[in-house]
């Protein structure tokens, strides 16, 4: 199975992957605040570009919602 990373400048793709955003600004805010929210591992920087890993995002959110560490 191939790993799919979504660039932060494609909010429609992120939304289609189940990430609750409407705009690029919302994705970028999510990325900036990710360390405080325990979601930093869902964001990947390759050079100057930043991507979100939807599978990792959902895994981290589920882990937080169940209280598992």
Biopython code that builds the backbone (N, CA, C, O; Angstrom):
import numpy as np
from Bio.PDB.StructureBuilder import StructureBuilder

atoms = [
    (1, "UNK", "N", (0.844, -1.188, 0.000)),
    (1, "UNK", "CA", (0.000, 0.000, 0.000)),
    (1, "UNK", "C", (0.881, 1.241, 0.000)),
    (1, "UNK", "O", (1.824, 1.334, 0.786)),
    (2, "UNK", "N", (0.587, 2.174, -0.859)),
    (2, "UNK", "CA", (1.394, 3.391, -0.932)),
    (2, "UNK", "C", (0.936, 4.402, 0.103)),
    (2, "UNK", "O", (-0.242, 4.500, 0.444)),
    (3, "UNK", "N", (1.898, 5.135, 0.578)),
    (3, "UNK", "CA", (1.638, 6.178, 1.572)),
    (3, "UNK", "C", (1.247, 7.454, 0.834)),
    (3, "UNK", "O", (1.953, 7.874, -0.082)),
    (4, "UNK", "N", (0.150, 8.070, 1.213)),
    (4, "UNK", "CA", (-0.306, 9.278, 0.557)),
    (4, "UNK", "C", (-0.108, 10.467, 1.483)),
    (4, "UNK", "O", (-0.648, 10.506, 2.589)),
    (5, "UNK", "N", (0.664, 11.429, 1.023)),
    (5, "UNK", "CA", (0.849, 12.673, 1.753)),
    (5, "UNK", "C", (0.136, 13.764, 0.972)),
    (5, "UNK", "O", (0.201, 13.807, -0.256)),
    (6, "UNK", "N", (-0.540, 14.641, 1.691)),
    (6, "UNK", "CA", (-1.311, 15.706, 1.054)),
    (6, "UNK", "C", (-0.626, 17.038, 1.335)),
    (6, "UNK", "O", (-0.407, 17.382, 2.496)),
    (7, "UNK", "N", (-0.284, 17.793, 0.290)),
    (7, "UNK", "CA", (0.304, 19.124, 0.509)),
    (7, "UNK", "C", (-0.692, 20.036, 1.231)),
    (7, "UNK", "O", (-1.902, 19.937, 1.025)),
    (8, "UNK", "N", (-0.172, 20.917, 2.071)),
    (8, "UNK", "CA", (-1.058, 21.805, 2.832)),
    (8, "UNK", "C", (-1.803, 22.790, 1.950)),
    (8, "UNK", "O", (-2.782, 23.390, 2.393)),
    (9, "UNK", "N", (-1.364, 22.970, 0.714)),
    (9, "UNK", "CA", (-2.062, 23.912, -0.163)),
    (9, "UNK", "C", (-3.182, 23.228, -0.956)),
    (9, "UNK", "O", (-3.666, 23.780, -1.944)),
    (10, "UNK", "N", (-3.592, 22.040, -0.528)),
    (10, "UNK", "CA", (-4.706, 21.333, -1.175)),
    (10, "UNK", "C", (-5.748, 20.907, -0.139)),
    (10, "UNK", "O", (-5.892, 19.720, 0.153)),
    (11, "UNK", "N", (-6.466, 21.873, 0.409)),
    (11, "UNK", "CA", (-7.441, 21.554, 1.466)),
    (11, "UNK", "C", (-8.565, 20.642, 0.990)),
    (11, "UNK", "O", (-9.104, 19.883, 1.796)),
    (12, "UNK", "N", (-8.939, 20.687, -0.283)),
    (12, "UNK", "CA", (-10.009, 19.815, -0.771)),
    (12, "UNK", "C", (-9.596, 18.351, -0.654)),
    (12, "UNK", "O", (-10.422, 17.499, -0.324)),
    (13, "UNK", "N", (-8.327, 18.054, -0.921)),
    (13, "UNK", "CA", (-7.839, 16.675, -0.782)),
    (13, "UNK", "C", (-7.824, 16.255, 0.685)),
    (13, "UNK", "O", (-8.161, 15.118, 1.017)),
    (14, "UNK", "N", (-7.432, 17.177, 1.557)),
    (14, "UNK", "CA", (-7.418, 16.871, 2.991)),
    (14, "UNK", "C", (-8.839, 16.599, 3.479)),
    (14, "UNK", "O", (-9.074, 15.659, 4.239)),
    (15, "UNK", "N", (-9.774, 17.423, 3.039)),
    (15, "UNK", "CA", (-11.169, 17.230, 3.439)),
    (15, "UNK", "C", (-11.691, 15.894, 2.921)),
    (15, "UNK", "O", (-12.402, 15.189, 3.637)),
    (16, "UNK", "N", (-11.346, 15.540, 1.686)),
    (16, "UNK", "CA", (-11.773, 14.264, 1.117)),
    (16, "UNK", "C", (-11.189, 13.080, 1.891)),
    (16, "UNK", "O", (-11.763, 11.992, 1.902)),
    (17, "UNK", "N", (-10.040, 13.304, 2.540)),
    (17, "UNK", "CA", (-9.407, 12.261, 3.345)),
    (17, "UNK", "C", (-9.956, 12.235, 4.774)),
    (17, "UNK", "O", (-9.482, 11.462, 5.606)),
    (18, "UNK", "N", (-10.951, 13.077, 5.058)),
    (18, "UNK", "CA", (-11.590, 13.058, 6.370)),
    (18, "UNK", "C", (-11.018, 14.021, 7.380)),
    (18, "UNK", "O", (-11.352, 13.945, 8.562)),
    (19, "UNK", "N", (-10.167, 14.920, 6.943)),
    (19, "UNK", "CA", (-9.599, 15.921, 7.853)),
    (19, "UNK", "C", (-10.527, 17.135, 7.835)),
    (19, "UNK", "O", (-10.795, 17.685, 6.767)),
    (20, "UNK", "N", (-11.016, 17.557, 8.989)),
    (20, "UNK", "CA", (-12.054, 18.595, 9.046)),
    (20, "UNK", "C", (-11.532, 20.006, 8.805)),
    (20, "UNK", "O", (-11.389, 20.790, 9.744)),
    (21, "UNK", "N", (-11.248, 20.327, 7.543)),
    (21, "UNK", "CA", (-10.787, 21.669, 7.174)),
    (21, "UNK", "C", (-11.495, 22.118, 5.906)),
    (21, "UNK", "O", (-11.984, 21.303, 5.124)),
    (22, "UNK", "N", (-11.539, 23.421, 5.720)),
    (22, "UNK", "CA", (-12.134, 24.008, 4.521)),
    (22, "UNK", "C", (-11.108, 24.803, 3.714)),
    (22, "UNK", "O", (-11.226, 24.922, 2.495)),
    (23, "UNK", "N", (-10.094, 25.349, 4.404)),
    (23, "UNK", "CA", (-9.168, 26.252, 3.733)),
    (23, "UNK", "C", (-7.712, 25.873, 4.003)),
    (23, "UNK", "O", (-7.402, 25.135, 4.939)),
    (24, "UNK", "N", (-6.839, 26.398, 3.161)),
    (24, "UNK", "CA", (-5.396, 26.198, 3.355)),
    (24, "UNK", "C", (-4.954, 26.832, 4.673)),
    (24, "UNK", "O", (-4.108, 26.279, 5.376)),
    (25, "UNK", "N", (-5.519, 27.980, 5.004)),
    (25, "UNK", "CA", (-5.167, 28.641, 6.264)),
    (25, "UNK", "C", (-5.476, 27.749, 7.466)),
    (25, "UNK", "O", (-4.706, 27.713, 8.426)),
    (26, "UNK", "N", (-6.592, 27.036, 7.418)),
    (26, "UNK", "CA", (-6.936, 26.123, 8.511)),
    (26, "UNK", "C", (-5.921, 24.994, 8.619)),
    (26, "UNK", "O", (-5.548, 24.602, 9.725)),
    (27, "UNK", "N", (-5.474, 24.471, 7.492)),
    (27, "UNK", "CA", (-4.455, 23.421, 7.515)),
    (27, "UNK", "C", (-3.139, 23.954, 8.083)),
    (27, "UNK", "O", (-2.481, 23.281, 8.876)),
    (28, "UNK", "N", (-2.766, 25.150, 7.677)),
    (28, "UNK", "CA", (-1.513, 25.729, 8.164)),
    (28, "UNK", "C", (-1.592, 26.046, 9.668)),
    (28, "UNK", "O", (-0.606, 25.894, 10.389)),
    (29, "UNK", "N", (-2.753, 26.481, 10.127)),
    (29, "UNK", "CA", (-2.934, 26.719, 11.567)),
    (29, "UNK", "C", (-2.833, 25.392, 12.320)),
    (29, "UNK", "O", (-2.207, 25.314, 13.377)),
    (30, "UNK", "N", (-3.447, 24.366, 11.771)),
    (30, "UNK", "CA", (-3.384, 23.046, 12.391)),
    (30, "UNK", "C", (-1.930, 22.576, 12.500)),
    (30, "UNK", "O", (-1.536, 21.993, 13.510)),
    (31, "UNK", "N", (-1.144, 22.831, 11.465)),
    (31, "UNK", "CA", (0.256, 22.441, 11.468)),
    (31, "UNK", "C", (1.055, 23.238, 12.502)),
    (31, "UNK", "O", (1.899, 22.678, 13.201)),
    (32, "UNK", "N", (0.788, 24.545, 12.599)),
    (32, "UNK", "CA", (1.515, 25.372, 13.570)),
    (32, "UNK", "C", (1.202, 24.988, 15.006)),
    (32, "UNK", "O", (2.076, 25.067, 15.869)),
    (33, "UNK", "N", (-0.030, 24.575, 15.277)),
    (33, "UNK", "CA", (-0.423, 24.244, 16.650)),
    (33, "UNK", "C", (-0.344, 22.743, 16.931)),
    (33, "UNK", "O", (-0.685, 22.300, 18.028)),
    (34, "UNK", "N", (0.099, 21.970, 15.960)),
    (34, "UNK", "CA", (0.152, 20.507, 16.108)),
    (34, "UNK", "C", (0.976, 20.034, 17.311)),
    (34, "UNK", "O", (0.550, 19.100, 17.989)),
    (35, "UNK", "N", (2.137, 20.635, 17.609)),
    (35, "UNK", "CA", (2.901, 20.149, 18.763)),
    (35, "UNK", "C", (2.127, 20.230, 20.087)),
    (35, "UNK", "O", (2.225, 19.328, 20.919)),
    (36, "UNK", "N", (1.365, 21.303, 20.279)),
    (36, "UNK", "CA", (0.594, 21.450, 21.519)),
    (36, "UNK", "C", (-0.583, 20.488, 21.571)),
    (36, "UNK", "O", (-1.059, 20.144, 22.653)),
    (37, "UNK", "N", (-1.051, 20.052, 20.410)),
    (37, "UNK", "CA", (-2.228, 19.187, 20.340)),
    (37, "UNK", "C", (-1.876, 17.716, 20.170)),
    (37, "UNK", "O", (-2.765, 16.871, 20.065)),
    (38, "UNK", "N", (-0.582, 17.407, 20.142)),
    (38, "UNK", "CA", (-0.164, 16.018, 19.990)),
    (38, "UNK", "C", (-0.318, 15.483, 18.572)),
    (38, "UNK", "O", (-0.425, 14.272, 18.378)),
    (39, "UNK", "N", (-0.331, 16.367, 17.581)),
    (39, "UNK", "CA", (-0.520, 15.947, 16.198)),
    (39, "UNK", "C", (0.708, 16.195, 15.330)),
    (39, "UNK", "O", (0.630, 16.063, 14.109)),
    (40, "UNK", "N", (1.828, 16.549, 15.928)),
    (40, "UNK", "CA", (3.024, 16.918, 15.154)),
    (40, "UNK", "C", (3.485, 15.794, 14.232)),
    (40, "UNK", "O", (3.971, 16.067, 13.134)),
    (41, "UNK", "N", (3.346, 14.555, 14.644)),
    (41, "UNK", "CA", (3.811, 13.428, 13.828)),
    (41, "UNK", "C", (3.012, 13.265, 12.540)),
    (41, "UNK", "O", (3.438, 12.544, 11.638)),
    (42, "UNK", "N", (1.864, 13.923, 12.440)),
    (42, "UNK", "CA", (1.042, 13.821, 11.234)),
    (42, "UNK", "C", (1.510, 14.774, 10.136)),
    (42, "UNK", "O", (1.020, 14.706, 9.008)),
    (43, "UNK", "N", (2.449, 15.658, 10.452)),
    (43, "UNK", "CA", (2.941, 16.628, 9.479)),
    (43, "UNK", "C", (4.373, 16.282, 9.095)),
    (43, "UNK", "O", (5.203, 15.984, 9.953)),
    (44, "UNK", "N", (4.650, 16.326, 7.800)),
    (44, "UNK", "CA", (5.952, 15.949, 7.267)),
    (44, "UNK", "C", (6.496, 17.102, 6.441)),
    (44, "UNK", "O", (5.810, 17.626, 5.563)),
    (45, "UNK", "N", (7.733, 17.494, 6.725)),
    (45, "UNK", "CA", (8.378, 18.553, 5.945)),
    (45, "UNK", "C", (9.382, 17.891, 5.011)),
    (45, "UNK", "O", (10.242, 17.120, 5.436)),
    (46, "UNK", "N", (9.249, 18.211, 3.723)),
    (46, "UNK", "CA", (10.203, 17.747, 2.716)),
    (46, "UNK", "C", (10.712, 19.006, 2.024)),
    (46, "UNK", "O", (10.005, 19.625, 1.229)),
    (47, "UNK", "N", (11.941, 19.370, 2.337)),
    (47, "UNK", "CA", (12.471, 20.641, 1.846)),
    (47, "UNK", "C", (11.676, 21.775, 2.457)),
    (47, "UNK", "O", (11.557, 21.871, 3.678)),
    (48, "UNK", "N", (11.130, 22.635, 1.608)),
    (48, "UNK", "CA", (10.331, 23.753, 2.103)),
    (48, "UNK", "C", (8.852, 23.429, 2.160)),
    (48, "UNK", "O", (8.068, 24.198, 2.717)),
    (49, "UNK", "N", (8.464, 22.301, 1.592)),
    (49, "UNK", "CA", (7.041, 21.947, 1.526)),
    (49, "UNK", "C", (6.620, 21.157, 2.762)),
    (49, "UNK", "O", (7.401, 20.388, 3.324)),
    (50, "UNK", "N", (5.377, 21.360, 3.169)),
    (50, "UNK", "CA", (4.825, 20.651, 4.319)),
    (50, "UNK", "C", (3.614, 19.858, 3.844)),
    (50, "UNK", "O", (2.779, 20.352, 3.087)),
    (51, "UNK", "N", (3.542, 18.615, 4.310)),
    (51, "UNK", "CA", (2.471, 17.704, 3.937)),
    (51, "UNK", "C", (1.803, 17.185, 5.201)),
    (51, "UNK", "O", (2.383, 17.224, 6.286)),
    (52, "UNK", "N", (0.580, 16.702, 5.048)),
    (52, "UNK", "CA", (-0.101, 16.028, 6.141)),
    (52, "UNK", "C", (-0.304, 14.575, 5.734)),
    (52, "UNK", "O", (-0.673, 14.268, 4.601)),
    (53, "UNK", "N", (-0.052, 13.703, 6.683)),
    (53, "UNK", "CA", (-0.259, 12.266, 6.487)),
    (53, "UNK", "C", (-1.628, 11.947, 7.075)),
    (53, "UNK", "O", (-1.766, 11.878, 8.296)),
    (54, "UNK", "N", (-2.644, 11.750, 6.232)),
    (54, "UNK", "CA", (-3.995, 11.557, 6.768)),
    (54, "UNK", "C", (-4.128, 10.316, 7.652)),
    (54, "UNK", "O", (-4.862, 10.334, 8.640)),
    (55, "UNK", "N", (-3.432, 9.253, 7.304)),
    (55, "UNK", "CA", (-3.527, 8.037, 8.124)),
    (55, "UNK", "C", (-2.985, 8.297, 9.531)),
    (55, "UNK", "O", (-3.604, 7.911, 10.522)),
    (56, "UNK", "N", (-1.826, 8.955, 9.609)),
    (56, "UNK", "CA", (-1.231, 9.273, 10.903)),
    (56, "UNK", "C", (-2.106, 10.269, 11.671)),
    (56, "UNK", "O", (-2.258, 10.145, 12.886)),
    (57, "UNK", "N", (-2.680, 11.251, 10.976)),
    (57, "UNK", "CA", (-3.564, 12.220, 11.609)),
    (57, "UNK", "C", (-4.720, 11.506, 12.305)),
    (57, "UNK", "O", (-5.000, 11.756, 13.478)),
    (58, "UNK", "N", (-5.392, 10.611, 11.569)),
    (58, "UNK", "CA", (-6.541, 9.906, 12.146)),
    (58, "UNK", "C", (-6.121, 8.988, 13.294)),
    (58, "UNK", "O", (-6.843, 8.855, 14.282)),
    (59, "UNK", "N", (-4.971, 8.366, 13.164)),
    (59, "UNK", "CA", (-4.454, 7.505, 14.235)),
    (59, "UNK", "C", (-4.236, 8.315, 15.516)),
    (59, "UNK", "O", (-4.640, 7.893, 16.600)),
    (60, "UNK", "N", (-3.598, 9.477, 15.386)),
    (60, "UNK", "CA", (-3.325, 10.311, 16.562)),
    (60, "UNK", "C", (-4.605, 10.854, 17.186)),
    (60, "UNK", "O", (-4.736, 10.891, 18.409)),
    (61, "UNK", "N", (-5.542, 11.273, 16.353)),
    (61, "UNK", "CA", (-6.814, 11.792, 16.886)),
    (61, "UNK", "C", (-7.569, 10.685, 17.615)),
    (61, "UNK", "O", (-8.119, 10.913, 18.692)),
    (62, "UNK", "N", (-7.596, 9.500, 17.036)),
    (62, "UNK", "CA", (-8.286, 8.368, 17.706)),
    (62, "UNK", "C", (-7.613, 8.027, 19.026)),
    (62, "UNK", "O", (-8.281, 7.762, 20.026)),
    (63, "UNK", "N", (-6.293, 8.035, 19.020)),
    (63, "UNK", "CA", (-5.555, 7.727, 20.251)),
    (63, "UNK", "C", (-5.887, 8.732, 21.344)),
    (63, "UNK", "O", (-6.048, 8.358, 22.506)),
    (64, "UNK", "N", (-5.990, 10.015, 20.977)),
    (64, "UNK", "CA", (-6.332, 11.032, 21.963)),
    (64, "UNK", "C", (-7.757, 10.877, 22.451)),
    (64, "UNK", "O", (-8.037, 11.073, 23.634)),
    (65, "UNK", "N", (-8.668, 10.522, 21.539)),
    (65, "UNK", "CA", (-10.085, 10.433, 21.926)),
    (65, "UNK", "C", (-10.362, 9.233, 22.832)),
    (65, "UNK", "O", (-11.322, 9.239, 23.603)),
    (66, "UNK", "N", (-9.514, 8.203, 22.735)),
    (66, "UNK", "CA", (-9.701, 7.042, 23.607)),
    (66, "UNK", "C", (-8.909, 7.163, 24.895)),
    (66, "UNK", "O", (-9.067, 6.355, 25.810)),
    (67, "UNK", "N", (-8.049, 8.184, 24.964)),
    (67, "UNK", "CA", (-7.256, 8.388, 26.163)),
    (67, "UNK", "C", (-6.014, 7.538, 26.198)),
    (67, "UNK", "O", (-5.295, 7.558, 27.197)),
    (68, "UNK", "N", (-5.724, 6.780, 25.137)),
    (68, "UNK", "CA", (-4.526, 5.956, 25.083)),
    (68, "UNK", "C", (-3.329, 6.844, 24.798)),
    (68, "UNK", "O", (-3.436, 7.827, 24.065)),
    (69, "UNK", "N", (-2.200, 6.500, 25.373)),
    (69, "UNK", "CA", (-0.995, 7.316, 25.153)),
    (69, "UNK", "C", (-0.033, 6.698, 24.220)),
    (69, "UNK", "O", (1.020, 7.275, 23.946)),
]
sb = StructureBuilder()
sb.init_structure("model")
sb.init_model(0)
sb.init_chain("A")
sb.init_seg("    ")
for serial, (resi, resn, name, xyz) in enumerate(atoms, 1):
    if name == "N":
        sb.init_residue(resn, " ", resi, " ")
    sb.init_atom(name, np.array(xyz, "f"), 0.0, 1.0, " ", f" {name:<3s}", serial, name[0])
structure = sb.get_structure()
